[in-house]
Amino acid sequence: MLEYIKTILLKVSFDKKLFEKELRKAFRVLVPEEIKQLKQWCYEKFSEMYLFILNNVFSKAQA
């Protein structure tokens, strides 16, 4: 499932709202270990474009 979500995020990365929506959906289907891996991957791939979204989504998910 993690690889599928990565593919989706890459495909929707052109649109900020779609990217955030799909990232939030990922939390419903991934287990905690996969979420850690997704977080690391997202920051590597998208921190220049979507740092605010990543910080927002991942900080709320840990709360």
C-alpha positions as protocol buffer text, in pm:
chain_id: "A"
residue {
  index: 1
  type: MET
  ca { x: 0 y: 0 z: 0 }
}
residue {
  index: 2
  type: LEU
  ca { x: 286 y: 236 z: 77 }
}
residue {
  index: 3
  type: GLU
  ca { x: 424 y: 215 z: -278 }
}
residue {
  index: 4
  type: TYR
  ca { x: 78 y: 279 z: -420 }
}
residue {
  index: 5
  type: ILE
  ca { x: 39 y: 591 z: -206 }
}
residue {
  index: 6
  type: LYS
  ca { x: 381 y: 717 z: -314 }
}
residue {
  index: 7
  type: THR
  ca { x: 274 y: 675 z: -677 }
}
residue {
  index: 8
  type: ILE
  ca { x: -47 y: 867 z: -615 }
}
residue {
  index: 9
  type: LEU
  ca { x: 136 y: 1150 z: -438 }
}
residue {
  index: 10
  type: LEU
  ca { x: 382 y: 1181 z: -725 }
}
residue {
  index: 11
  type: LYS
  ca { x: 95 y: 1199 z: -974 }
}
residue {
  index: 12
  type: VAL
  ca { x: -100 y: 1466 z: -784 }
}
residue {
  index: 13
  type: SER
  ca { x: 200 y: 1672 z: -674 }
}
residue {
  index: 14
  type: PHE
  ca { x: 117 y: 1936 z: -936 }
}
residue {
  index: 15
  type: ASP
  ca { x: -185 y: 2043 z: -728 }
}
residue {
  index: 16
  type: LYS
  ca { x: -143 y: 2158 z: -369 }
}
residue {
  index: 17
  type: LYS
  ca { x: -497 y: 2073 z: -255 }
}
residue {
  index: 18
  type: LEU
  ca { x: -501 y: 1731 z: -418 }
}
residue {
  index: 19
  type: PHE
  ca { x: -162 y: 1652 z: -270 }
}
residue {
  index: 20
  type: GLU
  ca { x: -277 y: 1740 z: 80 }
}
residue {
  index: 21
  type: LYS
  ca { x: -601 y: 1545 z: 39 }
}
residue {
  index: 22
  type: GLU
  ca { x: -422 y: 1230 z: -77 }
}
residue {
  index: 23
  type: LEU
  ca { x: -159 y: 1263 z: 195 }
}
residue {
  index: 24
  type: ARG
  ca { x: -430 y: 1282 z: 461 }
}
residue {
  index: 25
  type: LYS
  ca { x: -605 y: 978 z: 312 }
}
residue {
  index: 26
  type: ALA
  ca { x: -283 y: 779 z: 343 }
}
residue {
  index: 27
  type: PHE
  ca { x: -311 y: 791 z: 722 }
}
residue {
  index: 28
  type: ARG
  ca { x: -632 y: 589 z: 708 }
}
residue {
  index: 29
  type: VAL
  ca { x: -474 y: 290 z: 536 }
}
residue {
  index: 30
  type: LEU
  ca { x: -113 y: 278 z: 656 }
}
residue {
  index: 31
  type: VAL
  ca { x: 24 y: 126 z: 973 }
}
residue {
  index: 32
  type: PRO
  ca { x: 251 y: 341 z: 1196 }
}
residue {
  index: 33
  type: GLU
  ca { x: 575 y: 200 z: 1054 }
}
residue {
  index: 34
  type: GLU
  ca { x: 463 y: 277 z: 700 }
}
residue {
  index: 35
  type: ILE
  ca { x: 364 y: 629 z: 806 }
}
residue {
  index: 36
  type: LYS
  ca { x: 719 y: 684 z: 934 }
}
residue {
  index: 37
  type: GLN
  ca { x: 857 y: 569 z: 601 }
}
residue {
  index: 38
  type: LEU
  ca { x: 610 y: 787 z: 412 }
}
residue {
  index: 39
  type: LYS
  ca { x: 707 y: 1089 z: 622 }
}
residue {
  index: 40
  type: GLN
  ca { x: 1076 y: 1044 z: 545 }
}
residue {
  index: 41
  type: TRP
  ca { x: 1006 y: 994 z: 175 }
}
residue {
  index: 42
  type: CYS
  ca { x: 774 y: 1295 z: 155 }
}
residue {
  index: 43
  type: TYR
  ca { x: 1025 y: 1527 z: 316 }
}
residue {
  index: 44
  type: GLU
  ca { x: 1294 y: 1406 z: 77 }
}
residue {
  index: 45
  type: LYS
  ca { x: 1075 y: 1451 z: -231 }
}
residue {
  index: 46
  type: PHE
  ca { x: 847 y: 1743 z: -153 }
}
residue {
  index: 47
  type: SER
  ca { x: 996 y: 1961 z: 122 }
}
residue {
  index: 48
  type: GLU
  ca { x: 1093 y: 2235 z: -122 }
}
residue {
  index: 49
  type: MET
  ca { x: 742 y: 2256 z: -266 }
}
residue {
  index: 50
  type: TYR
  ca { x: 512 y: 2164 z: 19 }
}
residue {
  index: 51
  type: LEU
  ca { x: 702 y: 2205 z: 345 }
}
residue {
  index: 52
  type: PHE
  ca { x: 410 y: 2382 z: 514 }
}
residue {
  index: 53
  type: ILE
  ca { x: 164 y: 2108 z: 416 }
}
residue {
  index: 54
  type: LEU
  ca { x: 402 y: 1833 z: 527 }
}
residue {
  index: 55
  type: ASN
  ca { x: 464 y: 1997 z: 863 }
}
residue {
  index: 56
  type: ASN
  ca { x: 93 y: 2055 z: 913 }
}
residue {
  index: 57
  type: VAL
  ca { x: -24 y: 1706 z: 816 }
}
residue {
  index: 58
  type: PHE
  ca { x: 248 y: 1510 z: 993 }
}
residue {
  index: 59
  type: SER
  ca { x: 230 y: 1716 z: 1313 }
}
residue {
  index: 60
  type: LYS
  ca { x: -147 y: 1666 z: 1339 }
}
residue {
  index: 61
  type: ALA
  ca { x: -113 y: 1296 z: 1269 }
}
residue {
  index: 62
  type: GLN
  ca { x: 123 y: 1251 z: 1564 }
}
residue {
  index: 63
  type: ALA
  ca { x: -101 y: 1442 z: 1803 }
}
